[in-house]
C-alpha cells in the first residue's frame, strides 16, 4: 500500500515538475544509533530561470502575478505573461543601460536609462520609442501611481513628473544626491530614498503630501546612510534600507526603528511583517517585522533587485542574466510516515527502527510540486552493556546476577550469559524484558565450589544484538588454619568494577554475622588472630563502584560463606553439615547432638581409631548418648542421615 501511494505521488508530481519553480533540498544521509532521533530538514529555495542573456539585470517589477518585466544593461528588456516561468527577451538601444521599468497598464510601459533616456511602449513591450532624453540626468528608477501619473528619479537629485505619460516636468528635490527609489502609499503621500547628501551633510529621505509636486527631506536616523530602497505594505508600515541598517515605521513615516540588516539589492514585502531583502550576494527572509531574520539563498552572481509579485512568491535579478523565482510552499508530505513525529512539516524528527529512505513532496503556492528524498541510516550501537553486579545469594548459595534498566530507550530484551568450561566462551542462560531493572539467580551455580563469571547482551528494537558486555565475577573466599590457632582468609577479588572496600564478617555457630574489619579494595587477604572456639563462618562483602536500582543502600556484593571450626583440643571436622556436630566435645560420660536434628538421623556408630565398632544407635530418639564405659581416648563417630543416606565422620574425645 505504501509503495502504491508513493508511486502515485511521484507520478503526479512529475507531471508538474516540467514547469516547477522550486529547488527543494533535504538533509544528506543522517546516521543514528537505534533509539536515537534526528531532525531532517527540508528547505525550498528559488530556481534559476533562463533569461537568454548574460547582461546585468537591474530591476524587476510585476503589474500583476502573471505579468512581469525586467530592465537591464545593453538594451535588455524581458517580459513574462505566465508568472515568471518563461521570459521573452527584447533588445532596445543596445548601448543603453536600462535601470528601471514600470507598466501602469497591460500595453503601456516605461523604461529609464543611466544616460538620461525615457522610453515608452504601447504594445506591451514589443516595440519602444524614446520620449525624453537629457544626458545630464542619470535615471535610477521609474514608478507610476496610476495609469498616467508617474515619476522618474536619479542624479543629481533628479525628479521628473508626468501626468499624461508623455510630458515629463522637473520637480525640485532640494538635493544633489542620487535618488534611488520612490514609492507612494496613497495618491498624495509618497517617499524617495537616496544617497547621503554630502553637500548638505544629511541623509536623503524625501517626503511629499501633495502628490509629488513638492518634496521635503525628513529625518529617518542620524549618521551617514545610503538608502537604496523604500517599500510600504500599507499607509502605515514601511521599510527603508541600503548599505547599512534597514529601518521600519509603523506610523506612516512619523518615526523609524532599526531592524539591523542591509538591503543593497532591495526589500520585497509579502505583507506588512514578512518578506525578503537582498544584499549583493545573498537573499534573506524576515518575519515579525524583521525581528526574525534568516538566510534564504546565496548567489555566485551579484544580486541587484528583488520583488514579490504577490504575497506567496518572490523574484530576484542580478548580474550575468540572473533570474531567480520562488513560490511559497503550501504543504509537505513525507513517505513513509513511520518513524516520523509528523509527516506534514518541513523538518520532522525521524526515529526509525530500521534504515529508511524518506521521500518528500512539496506543493507550492502556484500548484506545482517539488520532490526530494533522504536516507536515515540506523546503525548498531557498539557500546558494551554492563551488569550492575554479581553476588552470592545468602539463602541458597547460588549466584545472583543484577542489572539496571538499559539506558538505551530502544532496548527490547536483556540476555544473561555465563562463562562455560572454555575460557572466554559464554553460554546464554536466560532472557528478560528490558523494560525494567532485573536479576537472575543461577540455580546451577555453587558458590562454595567456585566463583563464576557472567555478562549480558542487549537486543534492541532494531533487532541489533549488542556485543557481550563487561563480565563480572563475585568474590570467592577460602579459609584455612593459621599458626597459633589463627584463621587465614584469602579471597579472589571481585571482577567487573572497582572495589572501594572489603568488609569482613564472622558468624559464630548459627548466630548473626558481625563485622570484624574493613580493608582497602586492593587487599585480598586477612587473618583472624582470635577466632572463638566452635563452628565459624566467614563472608566478605565487596563495596562496589556501581549504582544498582534494585538496591537502596548502595551496591555491595557478597562472597560465598566459608566455614571454619576451632576446638580447644584441636578437634575439627569441616565436612560435618551445619547442626550435626557433637556438642560440648570433648565429653565425659555422655555426648549430645542438636535435639532438633535427631529426627533426621538414621543411625550413629561409635568406632575406635582402627575402625572397630564399639557401640551403635539406630533410629535414635534421644539427643544424649551414654559413653561412660569407654576408656578415655580418641574415637570416631559415624552418623548417617535418613533422607539422602549421606554419612560422615567426626572425632569424639572421651575425657
Phi, psi and omega per residue, in radians:
X1 nan -0.732 -3.123
X2 -1.126 -0.681 3.129
X3 -1.142 -0.659 3.136
X4 -1.116 -0.789 3.129
X5 -1.089 -0.782 -3.114
X6 -1.110 -0.759 -3.141
X7 -1.074 -0.678 3.125
X8 -1.098 -0.797 -3.110
X9 -1.144 -0.742 -3.128
X10 -1.127 -0.700 3.113
X11 -1.148 -0.765 3.125
X12 -1.081 -0.760 -3.118
X13 -1.165 -0.684 -3.092
X14 -1.075 -0.486 3.119
X15 -1.105 -0.625 -3.088
X16 -1.594 -0.349 -3.050
X17 -1.156 -0.294 3.115
X18 -1.057 -0.497 3.138
X19 -2.186 0.262 -3.066
X20 -1.141 2.433 -3.108
X21 -1.914 1.124 3.120
X22 -2.833 2.822 2.946
X23 -2.267 2.044 3.091
X24 -1.906 2.324 3.106
X25 -2.301 2.474 -3.138
X26 -2.108 2.947 3.140
X27 -0.928 2.392 3.012
X28 -1.066 3.029 -3.101
X29 -0.792 2.148 3.114
X30 -1.739 2.386 -3.127
X31 -2.041 2.188 -3.135
X32 -2.313 2.742 2.957
X33 -1.530 2.676 -3.123
X34 -0.923 2.249 -3.129
X35 1.676 -0.243 3.100
X36 -1.470 2.919 3.088
X37 -2.212 2.652 3.090
X38 -2.551 2.303 3.100
X39 -1.415 2.250 3.082
X40 -1.828 2.220 -3.009
X41 -1.821 2.365 3.009
X42 -2.035 2.262 3.092
X43 -2.171 2.290 3.111
X44 -1.794 2.108 -3.109
X45 -2.070 3.122 3.139
X46 -1.316 2.744 3.075
X47 -1.894 2.539 3.085
X48 -1.404 2.189 -3.123
X49 -1.769 2.320 3.103
X50 -1.045 2.383 -3.137
X51 -2.014 -0.195 -3.127
X52 1.136 0.379 3.095
X53 -2.633 2.710 3.032
X54 -1.916 0.121 3.115
X55 -1.271 2.696 3.049
X56 -1.209 2.313 3.108
X57 -1.782 2.170 -2.942
X58 -1.631 -0.626 -3.072
X59 -2.689 2.519 3.081
X60 -2.205 2.436 3.070
X61 -2.515 2.728 3.108
X62 -2.196 2.298 3.047
X63 -1.358 -0.603 3.036
X64 -2.674 3.054 -3.055
X65 -1.026 -0.350 -3.105
X66 -1.662 -0.607 -2.996
X67 -1.815 2.062 -3.123
X68 -2.321 2.819 -3.019
X69 -2.546 2.562 -3.137
X70 -2.356 2.362 3.035
X71 -1.954 2.448 -3.103
X72 -2.588 -3.122 -3.106
X73 -1.324 2.916 3.119
X74 0.966 0.704 3.036
X75 1.325 0.266 -3.010
X76 -1.355 2.290 2.978
X77 -2.440 2.290 3.105
X78 -2.232 2.586 3.099
X79 -2.456 2.658 3.088
X80 -2.321 2.582 3.071
X81 -2.138 0.108 -3.117
X82 -2.178 0.579 3.065
X83 1.363 0.240 3.077
X84 1.760 0.110 3.073
X85 -1.213 -0.674 -3.132
X86 -2.352 2.503 -3.122
X87 -2.193 2.375 3.107
X88 -1.776 2.214 -3.074
X89 -1.649 2.308 3.007
X90 -2.262 2.448 3.080
X91 -1.940 2.175 3.091
X92 -2.245 2.062 -3.100
X93 0.971 1.432 -3.012
X94 -1.005 -0.376 -3.140
X95 -1.487 -0.061 -3.068
X96 -1.626 2.485 3.038
X97 -1.773 1.617 -3.112
X98 -1.300 2.065 -3.013
X99 -1.598 -0.464 -3.034
X100 -2.735 2.699 -3.128
X101 -2.458 2.559 3.083
X102 -2.571 2.415 3.085
X103 -2.163 1.722 3.097
X104 -1.270 -0.301 3.066
X105 -2.521 3.048 -3.036
X106 -1.101 -0.646 -3.071
X107 -1.729 -0.445 -3.015
X108 -1.786 2.220 3.125
X109 -2.528 2.904 -3.077
X110 -2.434 2.547 2.986
X111 -2.300 2.592 3.078
X112 -2.173 2.589 -3.077
X113 -2.069 2.871 3.098
X114 -1.221 -0.257 -3.140
X115 -1.712 0.242 3.019
X116 1.549 0.320 3.129
X117 -1.755 2.543 2.962
X118 -2.112 2.164 3.135
X119 -1.978 2.644 -3.096
X120 -2.322 2.513 3.011
X121 -2.181 2.557 3.075
X122 -2.165 0.198 3.117
X123 -2.225 0.596 3.071
X124 1.336 0.228 3.081
X125 1.814 0.110 3.114
X126 -1.247 -0.766 3.089
X127 -2.262 2.687 -3.089
X128 -2.346 2.681 3.041
X129 -2.409 2.448 3.073
X130 -1.363 2.197 -3.120
X131 -1.976 -0.161 3.104
X132 -2.646 2.500 3.127
X133 -2.653 2.224 3.066
X134 -2.672 1.770 -3.086
X135 -1.057 -0.297 3.140
X136 -1.370 -0.251 3.132
X137 -1.832 2.401 -3.120
X138 -2.124 1.762 -3.015
X139 -1.346 2.585 3.095
X140 -2.130 -0.485 -3.068
X141 -2.700 2.538 3.000
X142 -2.230 2.392 -3.109
X143 -2.562 2.398 3.073
X144 -1.980 2.480 3.136
X145 -1.836 -0.166 2.997
X146 -2.785 3.130 -3.047
X147 -1.033 -0.383 -3.075
X148 -2.113 -0.311 -3.067
X149 -1.808 2.156 -3.127
X150 -2.619 3.017 -3.100
X151 -2.362 2.463 2.979
X152 -2.110 2.228 -3.079
X153 -2.203 2.866 3.122
X154 3.065 -2.471 -3.138
X155 -2.290 2.672 -0.010
X156 -1.506 1.957 3.107
X157 1.050 0.570 -3.000
X158 -1.387 2.260 2.921
X159 -2.337 2.081 2.992
X160 -2.023 2.470 3.137
X161 -2.186 2.461 3.027
X162 -2.221 2.564 3.062
X163 -2.092 0.005 3.106
X164 -2.306 -0.016 3.139
X165 1.413 -0.025 -3.102
X166 -2.098 -0.759 -3.115
X167 -1.720 2.228 -3.099
X168 -2.070 2.114 -3.064
X169 -1.990 2.440 3.131
X170 -1.244 2.528 3.066
X171 -2.201 2.391 -3.104
X172 -1.188 2.360 3.094
X173 -1.859 -0.325 -3.109
X174 1.313 0.245 -3.130
X175 -2.629 2.716 3.034
X176 -1.820 0.052 -3.135
X177 -1.237 2.733 3.083
X178 -1.226 2.344 3.098
X179 -1.795 2.286 -2.922
X180 -1.940 -0.509 -3.067
X181 -2.690 2.605 -3.127
X182 -2.400 2.495 3.119
X183 -2.585 2.568 3.027
X184 -2.097 2.381 3.134
X185 -1.685 -0.280 3.014
X186 -2.774 3.131 -3.048
X187 -1.058 -0.342 -3.057
X188 -2.045 -0.347 -3.043
X189 -1.891 2.197 3.136
X190 -2.590 3.008 -3.107
X191 -2.446 2.613 3.037
X192 -2.240 2.291 3.102
X193 -1.830 2.405 -3.111
X194 -2.518 3.140 3.103
X195 -1.271 2.938 3.078
X196 -1.100 2.345 -3.127
X197 -1.544 1.760 -3.099
X198 -1.229 -0.535 -3.113
X199 -1.210 -0.767 3.141
X200 -1.660 -0.039 3.110
X201 0.926 1.029 3.137
X202 -2.702 2.738 2.980
X203 -1.204 2.698 -3.111
X204 -1.950 1.930 3.042
X205 -2.582 1.730 -3.021
X206 -1.595 2.625 3.122
X207 -2.374 2.569 3.048
X208 -2.313 2.586 3.061
X209 -2.234 0.228 -3.128
X210 -2.242 0.580 3.086
X211 1.371 0.265 3.082
X212 1.637 0.202 3.105
X213 -1.353 -0.597 3.083
X214 -2.340 2.593 -3.101
X215 -2.338 2.467 3.062
X216 -2.269 2.572 3.134
X217 -1.410 2.303 3.128
X218 -2.042 2.677 -3.098
X219 -1.550 2.077 2.997
X220 -1.581 -0.866 -3.102
X221 -2.809 2.639 3.066
X222 -1.279 2.889 -3.132
X223 1.729 -3.107 -3.059
X224 -1.857 2.100 -3.104
X225 -2.406 2.494 2.954
X226 -1.853 1.858 -3.117
X227 -1.542 2.063 -3.112
X228 -1.670 -0.437 -2.979
X229 -2.548 2.591 3.018
X230 -2.497 2.291 -3.137
X231 -2.437 2.599 3.060
X232 -2.287 2.406 3.050
X233 -1.489 -0.514 3.097
X234 -2.761 -2.971 -3.075
X235 -1.165 -0.354 -3.056
X236 -1.782 -0.713 -2.964
X237 -1.790 2.151 3.140
X238 -2.640 2.959 -3.111
X239 -2.385 2.482 3.010
X240 -2.304 2.320 -3.070
X241 -2.654 3.047 -3.133
X242 -3.071 -2.345 -3.031
X243 -1.304 -0.261 -3.138
X244 -2.067 -2.231 -3.110
X245 -1.346 2.835 2.983
X246 -1.886 2.555 -3.093
X247 -2.167 2.616 -3.074
X248 -2.197 2.431 3.038
X249 -2.125 2.552 3.050
X250 -2.143 0.159 3.133
X251 -2.286 0.658 3.040
X252 1.228 0.442 3.130
X253 1.659 0.062 3.118
X254 -1.149 -0.615 3.085
X255 -2.620 2.778 -3.057
X256 -2.374 2.574 3.057
X257 -2.281 2.537 -3.091
X258 -1.324 2.433 3.014
X259 -1.998 0.157 2.840
X260 1.100 0.736 2.930
X261 -2.557 2.753 -3.098
X262 -1.539 2.772 -3.115
X263 -2.623 0.952 -3.141
X264 -1.078 -0.557 -3.110
X265 -1.719 0.227 3.020
X266 1.778 3.012 3.107
X267 -2.232 2.368 3.123
X268 -2.213 2.201 -3.054
X269 -1.793 2.409 2.947
X270 -1.667 -0.561 2.985
X271 -2.719 -2.886 -3.016
X272 -1.306 -0.151 -3.106
X273 -2.265 -0.117 -3.125
X274 -2.250 2.659 3.116
X275 2.947 -2.727 -3.097
X276 -2.319 2.676 2.943
X277 -2.462 2.618 -3.061
X278 -2.086 2.454 2.879
X279 -1.767 -3.046 -3.129
X280 -1.159 -0.383 -3.043
X281 -2.139 -0.220 -3.031
X282 -2.514 2.750 2.996
X283 -2.005 2.403 3.130
X284 -2.124 2.636 3.096
X285 -1.935 2.420 3.124
X286 -2.280 2.761 3.090
X287 -2.593 3.050 -3.135
X288 0.912 0.765 3.091
X289 1.227 0.274 3.121
X290 1.795 -0.120 -3.131
X291 -1.253 -0.461 3.033
X292 -1.878 2.169 -2.945
X293 -2.493 2.179 -3.073
X294 -2.478 2.608 3.084
X295 -1.137 2.521 -3.127
X296 -2.174 -0.748 -3.054
X297 -2.791 2.467 3.029
X298 -2.062 2.445 -3.046
X299 -2.148 2.399 3.024
X300 -1.251 -0.386 3.058
X301 -1.535 2.840 3.095
X302 -1.385 2.200 3.092
X303 -1.439 2.428 -3.074
X304 -2.080 -0.687 -3.038
X305 -2.676 2.578 3.141
X306 -2.405 2.501 3.116
X307 -2.580 2.830 3.055
X308 -2.035 1.931 3.095
X309 -1.071 -0.567 3.058
X310 -2.641 -2.964 -3.069
X311 -1.460 0.182 -3.138
X312 -2.302 0.230 -3.124
X313 -2.576 2.919 3.138
X314 -2.617 2.468 3.054
X315 -2.311 2.392 3.107
X316 -2.304 2.641 3.116
X317 -2.308 2.855 -3.125
X318 -2.965 -2.737 -3.082
X319 -1.257 2.880 3.103
X320 1.010 0.580 3.094
X321 1.208 0.419 -3.057
X322 -1.224 2.236 2.949
X323 -2.269 2.173 3.074
X324 -1.981 2.398 3.128
X325 -2.278 2.380 -3.115
X326 -2.447 2.389 3.022
X327 -2.149 2.402 -3.050
X328 -1.143 2.343 3.047
X329 -1.127 2.418 3.111
X330 -1.760 -0.692 -3.122
X331 -2.663 2.753 3.111
X332 -2.180 2.490 3.075
X333 -2.426 2.019 3.084
X334 -1.781 2.380 3.046
X335 -2.367 2.408 -0.073
X336 -1.277 2.833 3.134
X337 -1.487 -0.288 -3.113
X338 -1.070 2.351 3.103
X339 1.524 0.001 3.125
X340 -1.909 2.498 3.084
X341 -1.297 -0.392 3.027
X342 -2.739 2.449 -3.134
X343 -1.763 0.108 -3.030
X344 -2.248 0.491 3.112
X345 -2.199 2.780 -3.108
X346 -1.260 -0.400 -3.079
X347 -2.364 1.262 3.127
X348 -1.279 2.806 3.036
X349 -1.668 2.145 -3.087
X350 -1.763 2.254 3.097
X351 -2.392 0.972 -3.098
X352 -1.299 2.738 3.082
X353 -1.716 0.033 3.029
X354 -2.612 2.735 3.136
X355 -0.997 2.240 -3.008
X356 -2.369 2.417 2.973
X357 -1.721 2.069 3.137
X358 -1.734 2.261 3.131
X359 -1.822 2.323 -3.113
X360 -1.994 2.330 3.008
X361 -2.133 2.174 -3.108
X362 -1.987 2.159 3.041
X363 -1.597 2.210 -3.122
X364 -1.690 2.936 -3.080
X365 -1.145 -0.344 3.126
X366 -1.609 0.108 3.100
X367 1.570 -0.028 3.113
X368 -1.572 2.919 -3.119
X369 -2.111 2.623 2.942
X370 -2.222 2.539 -3.123
X371 -2.315 2.667 3.022
X372 -2.828 3.054 3.140
X373 -2.574 2.805 3.078
X374 -2.522 2.759 -3.094
X375 -2.014 2.236 3.027
X376 -1.870 1.925 -3.047
X377 -1.665 2.118 3.137
X378 -1.661 2.149 -3.072
X379 -1.970 2.754 3.097
X380 -1.281 2.382 3.049
X381 -1.424 1.965 -3.051
X382 -1.495 0.052 3.096
X383 -1.179 2.600 -3.072
X384 -1.698 2.185 3.132
X385 -1.220 2.676 -3.077
X386 -2.160 2.455 2.981
X387 -1.239 2.795 2.959
X388 -1.386 -0.882 3.112
X389 -3.020 2.929 2.932
X390 -2.164 2.325 -3.128
X391 -2.410 2.913 3.109
X392 -1.678 2.209 3.101
X393 -1.264 2.099 -3.024
X394 -1.166 -0.468 -3.089
X395 -1.378 -0.578 -3.031
X396 -2.045 -0.189 -3.041
X397 1.130 0.226 3.052
X398 -1.539 2.756 3.095
X399 -1.367 2.418 3.135
X400 -2.059 2.092 -3.092
X401 -1.730 2.215 -3.033
X402 -2.165 2.357 3.074
X403 -2.413 2.666 3.058
X404 -1.486 2.878 3.028
X405 -1.067 2.258 -3.124
X406 -0.996 2.464 -3.134
X407 -1.252 -0.385 3.127
X408 -1.327 2.076 -3.104
X409 -1.132 -0.320 -3.140
X410 -1.572 0.036 3.136
X411 -1.111 2.354 -3.111
X412 -1.921 -0.768 -3.060
X413 -2.456 2.690 3.044
X414 -2.047 2.231 3.101
X415 -1.953 2.310 -3.126
X416 -1.734 2.314 -3.128
X417 -2.171 2.636 3.059
X418 -2.274 2.460 3.099
X419 -1.185 2.288 -3.107
X420 -1.508 -2.684 -3.072
X421 -1.348 -0.275 3.078
X422 -1.793 2.212 -3.086
X423 -1.002 2.298 3.094
X424 1.495 -0.118 3.111
X425 -1.805 2.160 -3.041
X426 -1.944 2.562 -3.128
X427 -2.014 2.341 3.127
X428 -1.273 2.309 -3.118
X429 -1.798 -0.742 -3.023
X430 -2.841 2.883 3.084
X431 -2.307 2.534 -3.094
X432 -2.436 2.783 3.025
X433 -1.149 2.506 3.122
X434 -1.584 0.192 -3.073
X435 -1.243 -0.303 -3.099
X436 -2.651 2.970 3.027
X437 -1.130 2.761 -3.096
X438 -2.700 3.069 3.088
X439 -2.619 2.733 -3.126
X440 -2.403 2.280 3.087
X441 -1.778 2.084 -3.131
X442 -1.472 1.709 -3.065
X443 -1.276 -0.173 3.095
X444 -1.585 -0.080 -3.101
X445 -1.504 2.710 3.074
X446 -2.420 1.697 -3.046
X447 -1.138 -0.379 3.136
X448 -1.218 -0.436 -3.091
X449 -1.543 -0.850 -3.084
X450 -2.795 2.763 2.980
X451 -1.516 2.548 -3.123
X452 -2.200 2.743 -2.976
X453 -1.879 2.393 -3.071
X454 -2.317 2.723 3.055
X455 -2.724 2.971 3.137
X456 -2.259 2.787 2.948
X457 -2.175 2.716 3.124
X458 -2.051 2.262 2.959
X459 -1.754 2.146 -3.132
X460 -1.723 3.076 -3.066
X461 -1.251 -0.188 3.061
X462 -1.578 0.079 3.127
X463 1.228 0.338 2.986
X464 -1.506 2.384 3.052
X465 -1.833 2.239 -3.097
X466 -1.201 2.916 2.969
X467 -1.162 2.785 3.075
X468 -1.072 2.281 -3.086
X469 -1.249 3.134 3.119
X470 -1.156 2.316 -3.042
X471 -1.442 2.633 3.117
X472 -2.248 2.537 3.075
X473 -2.498 2.320 -3.081
X474 -1.339 2.984 3.094
X475 -1.191 2.383 3.012
X476 -2.025 2.109 -3.020
X477 -1.834 2.370 3.009
X478 -2.199 2.540 3.105
X479 -2.248 2.661 3.061
X480 -2.651 2.861 3.132
X481 -1.260 2.298 3.067
X482 -1.749 -3.080 3.141
X483 -1.271 2.393 3.060
X484 1.211 0.607 3.071
X485 1.354 0.275 3.098
X486 -1.522 2.963 3.111
X487 -2.184 2.148 3.126
X488 -1.653 2.247 3.067
X489 -1.913 2.212 3.119
X490 -2.324 2.295 -3.103
X491 -2.366 2.597 2.968
X492 -1.361 2.278 -3.035
X493 -1.198 2.790 3.050
X494 -1.145 2.431 3.121
X495 -2.109 2.365 3.100
X496 2.301 -0.476 3.083
X497 -2.793 2.955 -3.125
X498 -1.228 2.575 3.084
X499 -1.966 2.174 3.091
X500 -1.324 -0.856 -2.972
X501 -2.589 2.553 2.936
X502 -1.875 2.182 3.047
X503 -1.758 2.306 -3.077
X504 -1.927 2.179 -3.110
X505 -2.011 2.606 3.076
X506 -2.296 2.393 3.091
X507 -2.139 2.264 3.115
X508 -1.706 2.155 -3.119
X509 0.919 -2.267 -3.114
X510 -1.712 0.372 -3.092
X511 -1.345 -2.985 -3.131
X512 -1.539 2.330 3.102
X513 -1.044 2.414 3.141
X514 -2.118 2.440 3.132
X515 -1.188 2.113 3.113
X516 -1.580 -0.792 -3.019
X517 -2.847 2.863 3.022
X518 -2.270 2.380 -3.128
X519 -2.272 2.870 3.140
X520 -1.071 2.686 3.111
X521 -1.149 -0.156 3.098
X522 -1.611 -0.101 -3.111
X523 -1.629 2.453 -3.126
X524 -2.267 0.362 3.072
X525 -2.709 2.747 -3.116
X526 -2.778 2.549 3.114
X527 -2.036 2.169 3.038
X528 -1.493 1.864 -3.027
X529 -1.332 -0.438 -3.067
X530 -2.314 1.096 3.104
X531 -1.214 2.408 3.094
X532 -1.271 2.778 3.117
X533 -1.216 2.647 3.077
X534 1.932 -2.893 -3.114
X535 -1.436 2.165 -3.127
X536 -2.124 2.689 3.003
X537 -2.385 2.429 3.123
X538 -2.087 2.601 3.059
X539 -2.562 2.530 -3.140
X540 -1.988 2.316 3.097
X541 -1.887 2.185 3.105
X542 -1.705 2.096 3.089
X543 -1.528 1.964 -2.919
X544 -1.706 2.675 3.007
X545 -1.473 1.264 -3.076
X546 -2.752 2.775 3.056
X547 -2.173 2.080 -3.136
X548 -1.912 2.134 -3.091
X549 -1.176 -0.360 3.106
X550 -1.449 -0.117 3.118
X551 -2.064 2.250 -3.060
X552 -1.594 -0.185 -3.052
X553 -2.086 0.596 3.135
X554 1.554 2.859 -3.077
X555 -1.604 2.082 3.063
X556 -2.462 2.450 -3.092
X557 -2.051 2.367 -3.115
X558 -1.791 2.572 3.076
X559 -1.448 -3.141 2.980
X560 -1.133 2.800 3.074
X561 -1.524 2.053 -3.067
X562 -1.838 2.011 -3.113
X563 -1.385 2.701 3.105
X564 -2.701 2.387 -3.135
X565 -2.128 2.407 3.104
X566 -2.475 2.123 -3.139
X567 -2.121 2.698 -3.086
X568 -1.008 -0.578 -3.105
X569 -1.770 0.297 3.063
X570 1.343 0.336 -3.131
X571 -1.613 2.150 3.115
X572 -2.661 2.374 3.130
X573 -2.277 1.662 -3.012
X574 -1.180 -0.369 -3.054
X575 -1.487 -0.089 -3.118
X576 -1.294 2.234 -3.124
X577 -1.071 2.744 3.117
X578 -1.026 2.259 3.070
X579 1.639 -0.113 -3.095
X580 -1.931 0.194 3.121
X581 -1.350 2.687 3.056
X582 -1.158 2.321 3.126
X583 -1.476 2.526 3.060
X584 0.928 0.748 3.109
X585 -1.524 2.248 0.104
X586 -1.166 2.801 -3.071
X587 -2.143 2.939 3.096
X588 -1.845 -1.501 -3.088
X589 -1.754 -0.370 -3.104
X590 -2.382 2.653 2.928
X591 -2.105 2.693 -3.053
X592 -2.350 2.679 3.025
X593 -2.175 2.971 -3.139
X594 -1.064 2.073 -3.074
X595 -1.023 -0.561 -3.127
X596 -1.232 -0.265 -3.120
X597 -1.704 -0.169 -3.059
X598 -0.986 -0.726 -3.130
X599 -1.086 -0.319 -3.124
X600 -1.541 -0.131 -3.045
X601 -1.630 2.202 3.087
X602 -1.487 -0.677 -3.124
X603 -2.827 2.714 3.055
X604 -2.310 2.291 3.128
X605 -2.231 2.335 3.116
X606 -1.752 2.180 -3.054
X607 -2.146 2.588 2.984
X608 -1.316 2.989 -3.097
X609 -1.190 -0.300 3.082
X610 -1.721 0.199 3.022
X611 1.640 0.062 -3.127
X612 -1.336 2.290 3.124
X613 -1.304 2.196 -3.092
X614 -1.899 -0.539 -3.135
X615 -2.822 2.788 3.128
X616 -2.693 2.672 3.123
X617 -2.427 1.973 3.111
X618 -1.694 2.415 -3.133
X619 0.801 0.988 -3.079
X620 -1.110 2.605 3.083
X621 -2.018 -0.306 3.120
X622 -1.781 2.840 -3.137
X623 -1.812 -0.011 -3.129
X624 -2.125 2.435 -3.028
X625 -2.291 2.347 -3.043
X626 -1.444 2.168 3.053
X627 -2.293 0.485 -3.067
X628 -1.124 -0.455 -3.084
X629 -1.443 -0.149 3.140
X630 -1.305 2.529 3.036
X631 -1.306 2.620 3.071
X632 -0.979 2.496 3.127
X633 2.745 -2.945 -3.092
X634 -1.865 2.253 -3.100
X635 -2.279 2.922 3.071
X636 -2.002 2.407 3.138
X637 -2.032 2.069 3.124
X638 -1.783 2.227 -3.095
X639 -2.164 2.310 3.126
X640 -2.078 2.372 -3.104
X641 -1.642 2.737 -3.047
X642 -1.303 -0.901 -2.893
X643 -1.187 -0.815 -3.053
X644 -1.979 0.139 3.131
X645 0.967 0.413 3.114
X646 -1.303 2.444 3.079
X647 -2.233 2.672 -3.142
X648 -2.659 2.795 -3.100
X649 -1.981 2.578 2.968
X650 -2.577 2.699 -3.066
X651 -1.434 2.531 3.059
X652 -2.258 2.255 3.123
X653 -1.861 2.131 3.101
X654 -1.739 2.097 3.130
X655 -1.470 nan nan
